[in-house]
Amino acid sequence: MRRFSLTELNNRSGEVVEAAYSGPVEITRHGKPKFIIITAEEYARLARRDPRRVYGVGETPDEVADAFAQELDRLSRGEGYGDDEP
């Protein structure tokens, strides 16, 4: 990942933008990361992939509810707590 300071961003904005076309660009202030610049396409891709979906009562898709129930059943039998997992 390319890295630029805030001062460099002000002085070399064209170079920073060109670098962002190739991948994420880190912007630092006093040597510490403060911002990441990514393309709009990359942001849209990341925004679609939020795995933290929360379902309300009655909203949970059947396949999610079934997978959850299977895991609870497995754990209730004492499986998956120790070294028995691959």
Backbone as CSV, one residue per row, in Angstrom:
resi,resn,N_x,N_y,N_z,CA_x,CA_y,CA_z,C_x,C_y,C_z
1,MET,0.850,-1.169,0.000,0.000,0.000,0.000,0.894,1.230,0.000
2,ARG,0.554,2.158,-0.880,1.307,3.415,-0.915,0.914,4.266,0.275
3,ARG,1.850,5.106,0.729,1.618,5.936,1.908,2.054,7.361,1.590
4,PHE,1.206,8.313,1.974,1.498,9.730,1.804,1.105,10.455,3.081
5,SER,1.809,11.526,3.379,1.417,12.372,4.507,0.326,13.337,4.034
6,LEU,-0.328,13.996,4.991,-1.328,14.999,4.625,-0.704,16.122,3.812
7,THR,0.528,16.498,4.159,1.232,17.537,3.400,1.462,17.083,1.966
8,GLU,1.893,15.828,1.809,2.099,15.293,0.459,0.787,15.237,-0.310
9,LEU,-0.300,14.905,0.377,-1.608,14.893,-0.287,-1.927,16.273,-0.846
10,ASN,-1.654,17.321,-0.072,-1.905,18.691,-0.540,-1.006,19.066,-1.707
11,ASN,0.255,18.659,-1.648,1.224,19.065,-2.669,1.255,18.164,-3.895
12,ARG,0.841,16.912,-3.745,0.964,15.934,-4.836,-0.342,15.177,-5.032
13,SER,-1.452,15.898,-5.020,-2.761,15.235,-5.073,-2.948,14.369,-6.314
14,GLY,-2.412,14.802,-7.442,-2.532,14.002,-8.662,-1.858,12.646,-8.523
15,GLU,-0.691,12.632,-7.924,0.034,11.376,-7.711,-0.712,10.465,-6.739
16,VAL,-1.303,11.069,-5.707,-2.063,10.289,-4.726,-3.272,9.644,-5.395
17,VAL,-3.980,10.409,-6.206,-5.153,9.882,-6.911,-4.741,8.758,-7.860
18,GLU,-3.669,8.951,-8.597,-3.194,7.891,-9.498,-2.837,6.632,-8.724
19,ALA,-2.219,6.785,-7.571,-1.866,5.631,-6.754,-3.116,4.905,-6.279
20,ALA,-4.181,5.646,-5.979,-5.422,5.038,-5.496,-6.099,4.190,-6.562
21,TYR,-5.832,4.465,-7.832,-6.375,3.620,-8.896,-5.776,2.222,-8.856
22,SER,-4.579,2.111,-8.306,-3.892,0.808,-8.246,-4.185,0.044,-6.961
23,GLY,-4.668,0.728,-5.950,-4.956,0.072,-4.673,-5.129,1.099,-3.581
24,PRO,-5.435,0.646,-2.382,-5.640,1.575,-1.272,-4.400,2.438,-1.014
25,VAL,-4.631,3.670,-0.599,-3.564,4.608,-0.281,-3.765,5.072,1.167
26,GLU,-2.724,4.966,1.959,-2.782,5.409,3.354,-2.326,6.853,3.450
27,ILE,-3.107,7.650,4.180,-2.752,9.044,4.431,-2.404,9.156,5.917
28,THR,-1.224,9.712,6.186,-0.753,9.798,7.562,-0.703,11.249,8.038
29,ARG,-0.741,11.400,9.349,-0.532,12.699,9.987,0.435,12.463,11.135
30,HIS,1.539,13.167,11.119,2.601,12.990,12.110,3.053,11.533,12.161
31,GLY,3.072,10.902,10.989,3.560,9.528,10.882,2.572,8.444,11.279
32,LYS,1.367,8.847,11.675,0.361,7.868,12.100,-0.752,7.779,11.065
33,PRO,-1.224,6.573,10.756,-2.304,6.419,9.774,-3.570,7.143,10.221
34,LYS,-4.160,7.907,9.315,-5.390,8.640,9.619,-6.514,8.322,8.643
35,PHE,-6.185,8.085,7.374,-7.200,7.855,6.350,-6.699,6.797,5.366
36,ILE,-7.660,6.155,4.708,-7.360,5.270,3.588,-8.194,5.761,2.418
37,ILE,-7.562,5.943,1.280,-8.267,6.357,0.069,-8.407,5.126,-0.814
38,ILE,-9.652,4.859,-1.231,-9.932,3.749,-2.158,-10.843,4.272,-3.257
39,THR,-10.950,3.527,-4.338,-11.831,3.927,-5.431,-13.288,3.743,-5.015
40,ALA,-14.179,4.433,-5.704,-15.613,4.300,-5.435,-16.073,2.864,-5.675
41,GLU,-15.506,2.211,-6.680,-15.877,0.820,-6.971,-15.492,-0.104,-5.821
42,GLU,-14.308,0.101,-5.260,-13.864,-0.726,-4.136,-14.732,-0.464,-2.909
43,TYR,-15.079,0.781,-2.679,-15.953,1.101,-1.554,-17.309,0.414,-1.719
44,ALA,-17.883,0.489,-2.912,-19.184,-0.149,-3.160,-19.102,-1.654,-2.931
45,ARG,-18.002,-2.271,-3.361,-17.822,-3.713,-3.165,-17.751,-4.043,-1.679
46,LEU,-17.004,-3.257,-0.935,-16.881,-3.499,0.503,-18.200,-3.246,1.226
47,ALA,-18.926,-2.239,0.822,-20.186,-1.892,1.476,-21.239,-2.983,1.294
48,ARG,-21.191,-3.689,0.189,-22.152,-4.772,-0.058,-21.874,-5.996,0.788
49,ARG,-20.660,-6.163,1.279,-20.239,-7.384,1.948,-20.241,-7.282,3.469
50,ASP,-21.196,-6.627,4.039,-21.229,-6.497,5.495,-21.741,-7.798,6.112
51,PRO,-20.838,-8.584,6.741,-21.252,-9.877,7.291,-21.975,-9.747,8.632
52,ARG,-22.119,-8.543,9.123,-22.709,-8.339,10.443,-24.222,-8.173,10.379
53,ARG,-24.859,-8.764,9.410,-26.297,-8.627,9.234,-27.020,-9.098,10.483
54,VAL,-27.949,-8.294,10.959,-28.742,-8.635,12.132,-30.189,-8.804,11.683
55,TYR,-30.815,-9.882,12.148,-32.201,-10.152,11.793,-33.101,-9.950,13.001
56,GLY,-34.262,-9.391,12.769,-35.255,-9.271,13.824,-36.034,-10.568,13.947
57,VAL,-36.879,-10.628,14.957,-37.705,-11.810,15.157,-38.571,-12.027,13.914
58,GLY,-38.517,-13.225,13.383,-39.314,-13.558,12.209,-38.683,-13.173,10.885
59,GLU,-37.534,-12.505,10.891,-36.873,-12.085,9.652,-35.773,-13.042,9.214
60,THR,-35.319,-13.903,10.102,-34.177,-14.766,9.812,-34.507,-15.724,8.684
61,PRO,-33.701,-15.732,7.612,-33.930,-16.696,6.532,-33.805,-18.127,7.053
62,ASP,-34.571,-19.029,6.455,-34.583,-20.424,6.907,-33.190,-21.038,6.933
63,GLU,-32.383,-20.767,5.903,-31.052,-21.392,5.850,-30.151,-20.899,6.984
64,VAL,-30.302,-19.647,7.393,-29.518,-19.118,8.507,-30.012,-19.719,9.826
65,ALA,-31.312,-19.776,9.996,-31.881,-20.359,11.215,-31.499,-21.831,11.345
66,ASP,-31.543,-22.577,10.225,-31.166,-23.995,10.250,-29.696,-24.171,10.614
67,ALA,-28.818,-23.364,10.037,-27.384,-23.462,10.338,-27.132,-23.127,11.804
68,PHE,-27.812,-22.126,12.316,-27.669,-21.744,13.717,-28.137,-22.873,14.634
69,ALA,-29.288,-23.467,14.314,-29.830,-24.563,15.118,-28.891,-25.771,15.105
70,GLN,-28.301,-26.070,13.959,-27.361,-27.195,13.866,-26.138,-26.950,14.738
71,GLU,-25.619,-25.741,14.721,-24.450,-25.425,15.548,-24.781,-25.492,17.034
72,LEU,-25.936,-24.968,17.407,-26.350,-25.050,18.807,-26.487,-26.500,19.251
73,ASP,-27.063,-27.326,18.396,-27.212,-28.747,18.713,-25.848,-29.404,18.884
74,ARG,-24.935,-29.119,17.977,-23.585,-29.683,18.036,-22.885,-29.264,19.333
75,LEU,-22.991,-27.985,19.674,-22.362,-27.493,20.899,-23.019,-28.076,22.149
76,SER,-24.327,-28.282,22.096,-25.016,-28.851,23.261,-24.601,-30.295,23.518
77,ARG,-24.094,-30.980,22.489,-23.586,-32.349,22.645,-22.130,-32.337,23.114
78,GLY,-21.558,-31.133,23.301,-20.188,-31.033,23.773,-19.154,-31.101,22.678
79,GLU,-19.577,-31.007,21.459,-18.648,-31.050,20.319,-18.166,-29.635,19.986
80,GLY,-16.906,-29.537,19.599,-16.393,-28.247,19.152,-15.803,-27.369,20.226
81,TYR,-15.645,-27.892,21.426,-15.094,-27.085,22.503,-13.609,-27.320,22.732
82,GLY,-13.083,-28.396,22.230,-11.695,-28.717,22.549,-10.864,-28.928,21.305
83,ASP,-9.973,-29.895,21.414,-9.043,-30.195,20.320,-9.648,-31.131,19.292
84,ASP,-10.945,-31.384,19.369,-11.554,-32.339,18.462,-11.825,-31.752,17.084
85,GLU,-11.612,-30.454,16.907,-11.840,-29.856,15.602,-10.567,-29.928,14.773
86,PRO,-10.746,-30.087,13.447,-9.548,-30.159,12.575,-8.781,-28.861,12.548
